[in-house]
């Protein structure tokens, strides 16, 4: 039964771009994504802040700039004087909207530093607050405090969606899922029926907050497609229920402040134009303005000349709708215009067609000016929604550009899709890495392989690494296919292996990546299940080669398992090692526990037991040092390198002419599997995304130092000291940081040398960027002058790494202002 199928591979954007020689579309070209990352605060907004010298009094301050959850503030009265600017953390500072003091009988009092400048406080406040914009109250107080506004559109929230197919009526939709601002919406009243679900970005001009229809004179009616599913009385009952629950499910108004404003159009009924059908955006065809609703909206129908046809494809447009062009636009741009179905012959001529229809062409003035200033170029890569199946987000390649339109070739879709025509302002295209950042499955490119028999194929690691989904499918097949050649009986059937991501992850495994693993693997054949578990753990490590080194079989040790070859990739090198895997179910629990101990993590991190609330090992209270002592001191091994003599680990170099690019992340936050997960990893452990890029020697020292006592570790590695109750002053040039992220500096950063700055950065999760600071000779004075725009432009960093770096710089600035500025 030889046949071919498609194997889904583990996908890595950096490797893919390197292999294809392509570049990623610039992040700045996706304006809707940039908007979705804003924290809701803007320079110029005002708020009321507790005065440092007297915590019982408050004064008005203005936001100068924002960086993540940090705000740079200046008390009103200082004018252009920057000397008293100060940073606040939204989550911990005493910040309130304008008017809060008056409502809560609190005292507004001029700070000491500007008392002389403000003789009359009441008059000054009247002047300062006239026409001022207050910071949003919902982002300063209550459950939403410090949250990204986008997170407020939670599943269960309600919105109103205009019917874009044939009328302007709107109906209530429920948010089923929110993926980085891309919302899965279900019409109210359909409960679990997902057939009519839609995916829209939250800034879509046809999506509104509840109450919009009533305010703008549109009726609330379910679309024709679903109206027959319920009686009229049922729909009215649903509407009544929504109005009663409006407070609970409403979305804050200011979320939609960045939505595109719909302008006035000048189309009239009967006008002809060229258009792309948004439901099948593969060709440009003639279309007609069928109806004009008002000065903002009109209905377009794709022309269809077949006598037996029903109504053609219709959709509502506004003046800035994508995919509408003046007559002859295709001809002028050398593009093919697809004749309407039923048109005699293939050579379409607009002049004859207009005469035949007795219609006029929509004048050029009806259409917005198209721009080519967008940053996209041919062969650039991005991520794009499959228009045929909006659940899918695929890898896309720009094959052609005309004005502000892209032709995209999608890869990896379940069914082949022709080239799509997309506007550069479309909210269905995203930068490279967007899916990974938001925890959504990107459809990877597919590679054909040959399966000679219909049974579970375990692909050899030196050929390729199996993806989680492939192995899960294999395990499912084992359960379902009783005639399989592999005998699954009680003795060899491995139970489910759970990843308990709340448990302590130790020095080798990245807690963030552990949290993104599937909740469990199995049940199935012991060897297959455990091999998949170990592969997932290796890929969740800071340095996969190091974990493989820890797991590899020691030839001198006695063992009674099954030798399996596993593979790891790190810094352009491939590592292979033989690892022991037990074959029988009765040894699985002990195997998992011993493997955890090898990796210095909680013995319950993975195994057949699911940890629900509290771990039986009480791992949340143990530090890395205590853990190391608990398991005994370890040998100091060279990381990621096979030891001389008896190692079974092989290293394969990649092609010498290809340099592996350092992975860059675009965004700040990476969604975890559970929003309630608690990070029990002690502060100071190398759990940042940058840890993988440190030099091998650095990690060797770090791992070794974890096994030493506190004094020895301080001598071996200059690092931060984390403690809540340690009051003694640190040694010279040592920096002390508390869990609450308040940085205590022992020396003035203005006097720091380049080496001091590099030392500080190497102790943060931005250690890989220390090399840039060394090369650019950035000392303490230069460090304090760095801002987010400077970091992005001068260091050529993407938004995510730049913001993380700025977070550490701002903590130094805050400590500097508090300790040394006066």
Phi, psi and omega in degrees: 000051181293137179200165180248150177219183182246128182257126177275127183262157168298131188250135178229118185299319182300313180295320182296316180295322179293317181294323183271348182069020182263169175242156179277143175298140184297141183300326182294347180281351182252080188297326181294328178288318177302317180299320183292342182270353182288148187268006176094347177257145182225148176306138181101338177294150181244152176209171179255128188234142176297135179282131187300316185288339180217095188295347180273354180242160184229161174211159182282135177229156180248140177285124179270314176203168180232152176210098184063234180267013178259141177237133171267120187243155174223126178298137176296131184121339178277350178060236181267003182285118185268356192295334182256013176300145181215152181263143177228145172265124184304325186285333186246337185282159180271083185244141182214156178289162178300134180099349183295317181299317181296318181292328186252017176056040177261159186267126170266118185222136182296131177298155184304320187298338183235017181303319183292333184279343186237086180291322182244102185296315183299314182295320180298316181296320179300317180292314185293326186266357180294117180072012182284154179254120180280148173297145184300127182298322185292341179266355180254340186226157173073203187295333186273000185301125177076000182276152170294129182309329182299328181292347181285344175273076185271159173307134184102342176293154179243145177222174175246134181239126176289145176280109187268002184272318186210002178200177181258004180298153179241162175215157182288139173234147176261140175280117178271323181207150177231108181250094178057031181099349176271116190257134170266121189242141177231133181299137177299133179102351181265354180046248185268004181282110186259007184300328185256014180299149177229151174249124177220148173284147188295343179268008180303132184296344181264003181252132186221166174284159181298134181107348182298315184301314181297320181294327186254011173078025176254149182274151175266106181221137175296145180300155181304325184298332182245356187299326184284352182284343179223158176281164180301321180296321179297316181297319180295323178295319179297317180297319180297317181296319180298318181295325178292326184261015188302318183299316185294321189255009184284157180247136182305140184299319187293351176298331186262011184294337181265008178295144177300137179276132181274122182271185182269135180258169179232026177282154173226160186301141176091348180295145178257151178202178173256143185210158173250127178289118183298338180279340178214073190278061185248337181223160174257131184223161174295147180213166184230141172284107186278325185204143174249117182281312181197196184283358180248327188235145174214160184253131179248142175235133176290131183294139177214115187265003182291134184295328185273359188294151170274194178299138180288180178294125180238149174202150181279138179234163169230179189299330182258015179299142179282152172084019172240134186225156175289157175306140180078002181298319180298313182300316182295333183257010177068032182250156180277130174260122183279120182299153178295148177306136180091357179285131182288123178084169183258342181275098184274133179233121185296320183299313179296319185294319180294321179294317181297322182273346184064039184236165177250154178278142176295128183294158181304326184296344180286340189256145178290156178290135180268142182246151174245012180266080186223349176092349179279146175221162179301145178073002174290153181252148176204184175246136186219148178286137175283116184296335181281325179224090187297350174294331186271133168245124188245163168290136181230145177241132177284115181261339184201150175228137172220117183052240182254035178234143180245145169255120186246135172258118181271141178244145171084003179292152183301320176241141180303140182235135176295173176302135182260144176259121188225140175285149178294342179262009179299143177264017176250015175237146187218156180288161176306131178094354183297315181298313182299317181297325184260011175068031180248148183283115173275133178289113182281162175295150185255149181232125182284133173230164182255126174256116185280332179226153179276073175211173185295122180261122174263105184286134182298137185300328182291344177271312181193161178262132178288140174282162179302317184297320180300312182291321177301318179298319178299318180294322178297317180300324179299319181292322189274330189263094185290339181270011181298149182290338177275123182276119179255097174241183186305321186293321186256004183269114181281135176290178176298136175254120183264141170263110181267084192290350177281344181286162182297130189261355175076181187281344187260330188260138180278117185300323179298318180288326176299319182295339182267355178289160176298156182298325181206163174233141179102188359286170180166192179302133185307311185297315182295315181296310184292327177296319178294318179300313181294323178298317178297319180295318179300318180287346179266010183270157171299312177234101182306325181298325181292317180294320177299321179298320180291325185275342189297153185287127175274117187297338181279341184276147176280141177210158182226037183251219186226120182284124179236138177273124176244160187231145174224150176240135177205129178050046175080002179247148176254135179241139175232143177208153175271128184239140178284132175229127181287156186253342186245149186298328185290346182254000186296311184300315181293322178299314181298316182297315181294324178294319177301317181295322176302321184270007177057032176250177178300134180300346179259008183303320172215147181163182183287352182259128176272129176268118184272295183249292184248134180286138181295339179275355182053042189291345184290340183264354183267141176269171179299321182297314179299320180298317182296319178294325181298323181266357182091155183290146185256158175288146177277106183254149174287128190281136174070008178241140177289136176291160182291154172088267197260012182289144174259011185267129181251146179244127178246123180280147173284174179304132185295337184275000180246118176268132179286130180282145174289135183289130177245139178256139183277327192240165186280311189256140176246125185294134176267167182294326182230130181289344182263006184295139182253129180277104180271004179289130180300144177300144180100348177283155187281068185257018182269162182293341183276350189300330183295335187267005176291159177294151179305318184297320180302315183290328178300314179297318182297312181298319181294319184294332179299335183273356183262166176285174189300313183294317181296321180296322179296322179291320186288318187223124178284116185215174176286149173253121183254120179198144178272332189240015183268110188258349183291146181293144180288164178292161184308138179061009171276149181246137181247128179233138180259164182302329181286006176069021174269119187271130177250114183264138179266344177225153182291122181299339176298337182261002181294141172273175176301320180297322178295319180296315180298319180297318179298313182294323181294342179267006178247180178279008175254024182308322181299341182273354183301326181301321179299317182295324178292314181296321183273359179055050180271114177263190184299317180298316180294322180302317183290343180268352183288139176232171182301311179300320180298314181300316181295314186284312188280333181257359177056046180258149173286169187300315185299301179301325181296317181293320178297319178296316181297328179301317180289322179296318182292330176292324175294316179301315182298315179295323179297314180299319184288325188259325191238344188295330183275000000 
